[in-house]
Amino acid sequence: MTESEGAGLQFFAACPLNVADLLAAELRAVGIEPGREHPAGVSFAGPLSHGYLACLHSRTASRVLLTLADVPATSPEALYEGVRAIDWLQHLAPEGTLAVDTVGESPSWLRHSQFAALKVKDAVVDRIREAAGTRPSVDTDRPDLRISVRFARERATIGIDLSGEPLHR
């Protein structure tokens, strides 16, 4: 993806509760116009370079996420199909590794976050296996790609973690 193709990308910079105003000021200081401030983060839009600038220069953000899709989470099957529709080969090689993190207000059907992580992992590896004939592996310690699932009841925002490790590390 070229820089001009990614001009309208959506990002979310996560931070500790009640410091989003400080994070928004940091983003402005490096030329990024913050969007909405949330209790635990700031959303913003722009080219991929804005996501990396936030990773490099923020002292309050814990992670910077590139939003890929907003999918229905009304059932495990709906979540699976929404995640499977994403072109994962743009983000992860078939021989790569992945991990899935889940946060937020879970949908009514979800009793354990690991079940949601498993459904997302299944959708990603099934999509890649179908396209490439092989599948990525899971590595929860040092994955090539860390996938973020942020639930808002019956919706899930799917993103990738640009920072990999929490930024304080």
Secondary structure, 3 states (H helix, E strand, C coil): CCCCCCCCEEEEEECCCCCHHHHHHHHHHCCCCEEEEECCEEEEEECHHHHHHHHHHCCCCCEEEEEEEEEECCCHHHHHHHHHCCCHHHCCCCCCEEEEEEEEECCCCCCCHHHHHHHHHHHHHHHHHHHHCCCCEECCCCCCEEEEEEEECCEEEEEEECCCCCCCC
